[in-house]
Amino acid sequence: MINKVLNKLGLILLRRSFYNSHFRLKNEFSPLSQLFYKTLHDDFFFVQIGANDGISFDPIYNLVTKEKVSGIAIEPIPDIFKQLEKNYKNHPNVKLLNFAIHKDQSEMKLYRVDPHKKDYPIWTKGTPSFNKDHHKLGNIPECDIVEEIVKCISFNKLIDKYSIKKIDLLQIDTEGYDFEIIKMIDFNQIAPRIISFEHGMRQGITNMAQFVECQNLLFENNYNLIILDNDAIAFKKDI
């Protein structure tokens, strides 16, 4: 009865006991882990856009490596991609791709903290962005930002080129480009069962109007939505 009422409001009740019986991360409750295990099956397939090195602040690395699921992890910056290869070397079922996703360009400039600057915390390694002003959100001076040209393909070309037939989990973290990627999805062709993405409204990465537009698009395509501090998780209503 409670679930019926919550479902009408676009909400779902997740049981901590289910989470505890499968996966534990510093004793924290994780809706993404809950949904991962609720949808886990033999042919589970994920796509991660903005994989970074595969470990740092990564919400799915422990899940996909522990359960040995298949998928694709995408990271555009060459030196970080090498770290990604190292961290996934024992997981041949995960294909690693060295490019970015962009709606219409084959090359783009990414703006990142100069990797030769050693005084910055590790989180700055995960902040490369198409937005040249993105560094201002972290109070990083412009003199410490460098440009890097990366190869790009669109989301639809990714689907076609790698013959992706279904996506159980789409994980996105692109420092401000997440919604643009969600808008690229042809939900009639391929509708990921779970879409985990960064909204970053607290940091000013996106604003409320952009988030509401994203939310409405997901609602129109039969997703429920969990909103966390910096991230959001959309999942199909039949999960």
Summary of the structure (lengths in Angstrom):
residues: 239
radius of gyration: 17.7
end to end distance: 17.3
largest distance: 57.7
contacts: 688
relative contact order: 0.14
helix: 33%
strand: 23%
